[in-house]
Amino acid sequence: MKNITTWLMATRPQFLTAIILPILLGTVMAWHYQHIFDPFYFLLTLLAGIFSHAGINISNDYFDHLNRTDEYNTHPLTPFAGGSRVIQKGLFSPEEVYHFSVVLLGLAVILGLLLVWLRGTELLWIGLIGIISGYLYSAPPFAFHSRGLGELLVGLNFGVLSVLGAYFVQTQQLDFTIVLAALPISFLITAVLYINQFPDYVPDKRAGKKNLVVRLGLQKARLGYGLLILLSFISISASILYYQLPWWSWLCLLFIPLGITAIKTLYQHCDKPTALLPAIRNTLALHMLISLCLIFAFWFDPTI
């Protein structure tokens, strides 16, 4: 018997902060710059984002089942790798997983179209990019995760587009400053995806899932992770100095040691999945802490 908890776990709720945090950031930026906050529009945005993300997670599980990625990855290292495994555990049939993803994505589209009607057609393009690229992340014939584009799309969708979309829902304006403020979140969510590809390297390669780590190989791919962490802190500093982001944002730099430690761990143990656990946890913590720090900075900035 399937209960609500079983259905919920199939959505991989541990990932949903990846969409909740950028929506919160875009919303508090609307308050910071325009003194606008509409709780009804915020709730619609949050629900649309959660349904979209959950539906994409589940569709990815379905297509990873078809291409046998999850079959080869018999012992996923963390709750953040290897999918939900509800098909492999016999909790859902592949058809049930696919239909569940269609229902969730359908709800996201309905809420998204409502927001487009209420707030403006600019949202249509943001939503279309997010839904289509998210679904095609693992769906044939494109399967962007095997074309070296998956990392870019995840950073775009769960960083810039989510923040900008949430900001536009509140203000009905698009602003380049919002894009710049979202860059650290884009780099860090990409780093979360990227470092989780290291312990999955062998099953991904065997399944023909040609993400960047598989394409580059474990040794060369380490540089990409270090670059993502470096760019996240550079983008924070540059945005504060040149685009008048709140000075509270400097608090984000307190978390540099987490990034340095994660980079060192990856360089030492890139081919040892279990030893990578501290680096994976540090990367998840970096994304969470810096997102919350930026939200705090915009919400409580005393200069507004």
Order of alpha helices (4+ residues) and beta strands (2+ residues): alpha-alpha-alpha-alpha-alpha-alpha-alpha-alpha-alpha-alpha-alpha-alpha-alpha-alpha
